[in-house]
């Protein structure tokens, strides 16, 4: 083969390789964008109707997806796969968790400052949560440990995944205090009522 033909052949191979790489990347992106199913742990007293309404999924889809023979006989502790393409929520990428409880909560916000915790910056425990970790915006929430155990991850509708790391004298029952660095933002956050909170299990859903 003449040198000119070899060079022309090599020039044609490069775009083909680039096109193949672009196609593979596009396929991976498309796959990542597709909603992933997640699991719900059945609680005592749950009905298929209640679960379908909670997640915005039809009873028929739940029945087919989980091969339920008798929809009136759900067993507490077992897991149901929730079809993500219908579900009213989508857990963030990488969150392959089991939802063990769904509750409605009142949300408020707090800071590490004296106005929220009574501690000044000079205090040895300033910014330190009940769990011993340092409070971090985008991660830390204060909860009632009798309702949400410390260390538990929750998915808060409209906010995202947060970790129960702190407590507070005013945080009782289903109330959740969201940690923020800036006092003005915390004040502006105000009080948000009847917010859906999905309590995630420490177990990981089966692939």
N, C-alpha and C positions, 0 to 999 in steps of 0.2 A: 504494500500500500504506500502511495506517495506521501511525503511528509505533510503536504498541504491537506490531504484527506484525513490523516491521523489527527492533525490539529483541529480540523473541522468536527471530527467525531468526538473528540474530547470536549469541545465547546458545547456540543449537543448534550453530552452526558451530565454536565453541571446543572443546567436548568431542570433536567429530569430528576436529579437527586434532590434539588431544592423543592421541586413540586411534590415529591414523595414525602419529604419532611413536613411540608406545609399541610398536606392531606392528613398525615398522622397526628399532627398537633391539633388540627381542626376537629378530628374525631375525638381526641382526648378532652378537648374543651367542651364539646357537645355532650359527652358522657358525664363530665363533671357538673354541667348545668342542669342535668336531669335530676328531678327530685328523688331523694332516696327514701325508701320505706323506713319506718321506725316501729318500735314495739310499745305496747301499753300493758302494764301488769294489772290484771283484773282484781278489784277490791270487793270485799263482802258487800252484797246488796247491789252490785252493778248489774245493769241490764243492757242488752244489745242496743236497745233504743237510746238509752242514756249515753252510752259510749259513742254511738253514731252522731248524736247531737253535739256532744262535747268536741269532737274533732271535725265535724262537718263532712262526714263520710256516710254514704248510704248503708243501710243494714244489709242490703243485698251484696255490696262489695265486701263488707266484713265477713259475711257468711261464705262467699266464694273464696276469698283470699286465705281464710283460715280453715276451710273445709269443715265448717260447723254443721254437725248433724242435727242438734237440737238447740235452737237459739234461746230457749227458755231455761237451759241448764248450763250456765257458765260456772266455771270452777275458779274460786278465789285463789290467787297466786300464780295461775297460768298466764301466759303472755299471748296477746293478740297482735298480729301484724297490722299496722294501719297503712293503707295504700296512700303513699305520699302525693300521688298525682291529684287526689281528691281532697286531701287534708287541709284544714283551715290554717295550719301552722307548718313552717318548714324550719327544722333545726339547722344551724349553721353547718358549713362543710366540716366534715370530720367528726361531727357529733353523732355517733352511732350508739345512742343511749336508749334505755328503757324508761318510759314515763310511768312512774308508779302512783302518781296522784295528780289530780287537777283541782285547783282551788281558785277562788276569787279573793283578791287581796286589795287592801288600801295601801297605796304607795306614798311615801314622803321621802325627803332627802336630808342628809346631814353631812357635816364636815368634821374634821379632826379638831376644830377650834373650840374655844371656851363656850361659845354660844350653843354648841351641840353636846359636848362631852364634859364641860366644866374644867378642861385641862388647858393650860397655856403651853406655848412652845418650849418653855423652860422645864416643863414637867417630864419626868423620866419616861412616863408611859404615853407621851403625846404621839398620836398617830398609830398606836399599837392596838390591835383588835383583841377581842376576847379569846380568839384562837391563838394569839401570840404573834401572828403575822402583822406586817405593816399594811395599813389600809391603802388600797389602790383603786383609783377611779376606773370604772370599766370592769371591775372584778368583785369588789367587796360590797356585801349587803349585810345589814343587821336584821336579825330575826328573833322570834320566840323559839328557843330550842325545843320546847315541848311540842311545837308544830312542825318545824323544819330543823332537823339536827345540824349542829355545827359541822361544816365540811361538805355539806350537801350542795350539789349544783342544781340550779333551777333555770328554767327558760321563762323569762318575763315577756309577755306579749308587748310588742312595740319597743322593747329595750334590748333583749338578747339574753345570753347566758351569763349568770352571775353566781358567785359562791357565797354561801352563808358562813361568814367569818366573825361576825360581831353580834353583840346584844345591846339592849338599851332599856332603861327603866320605863319608857313609854311604848316600847315595842312589845305588844302583847297580842296573842291570837294570830290571826292571819295577816296582820300588818307587817310591812317590809319597809325598812329604811335604806335607801340607796345612797352609797357614799359618793361624794363629790369633793373635788379639791377647792373649788371656788364658792364662796359664801353666796354671792349674788345668783349664781346658777342654781344653788340649792334652794334659795328663797323663791326664785322664779319657777322652779319645778312644782311647787305647791303641793296640793293633795290630789291624788288620782284614785278614784274609787272603782271598785268592781273590775279590777284588772285581772285577766286570766294569768295564772302562774302554773307552770308545769314542773312538778318536782321530779327530778331525774334520779334514777337508781344508780347506785355505785357500780352495778353490773353493766356489762356491755352487751348490746343486743347481738344475737347470733347472726353470722353472715348468711 
